[in-house]
């Protein structure tokens, strides 16, 4: 039987969210981060704003398409086409995971840490229409998780560095007092899972990835053998 890595990942994901909620949410809600920590978080947390990542992915897609039309050599055109599909992949996973996160946080309606002393960590007001009750999951963390998981799948050699960056940038939402740790863990997991599922869809379409025997998406070579049909 091939290894079913997704089952182990799902098990770890669920336990990480539950343990974060049980062990860390209340202490975080009951206290406030020191000023230097909060200042650092404020400087870094803007990375999780999906707008600039969406614009960048669109730019990558259209630049790649333009290069594919204008460049002369087969190798250069293959590079341009590869870049355009990376843009399409990033756009798809960031936009759709962000939409799902926003729907979930409105449906769940968890109170943010600023209201900890009034409502505690288990206060839920679905579809309240107020941002103060849209804490779980973190939208910024979902974007960060989707972005870095996508790059970890595309460039697995650097996956450890991508994971570290994702955790650091997502935790800035805790540092600025906008989310509980479990909100961040759930957002990271949601974004990462969405990138994985999107990669599987792309692999089934023959784009960017190919499927391993266990069904896991593996990044194709950046510069494939141009003699092989359907390399991209």
Secondary structure as UniProt FT lines:
FT   HELIX           5..23
FT   HELIX           25..30
FT   HELIX           35..44
FT   HELIX           45..48
FT   HELIX           50..70
FT   HELIX           74..108
FT   HELIX           113..115
FT   HELIX           116..119
FT   TURN            126..127
FT   HELIX           131..133
FT   HELIX           139..154
FT   HELIX           156..158
FT   HELIX           159..175
FT   TURN            176..177
FT   HELIX           181..204
FT   TURN            205..206
FT   STRAND          209..211
FT   TURN            213..214
FT   STRAND          217..219
FT   TURN            222..223
FT   TURN            226..227
FT   TURN            229..230
//
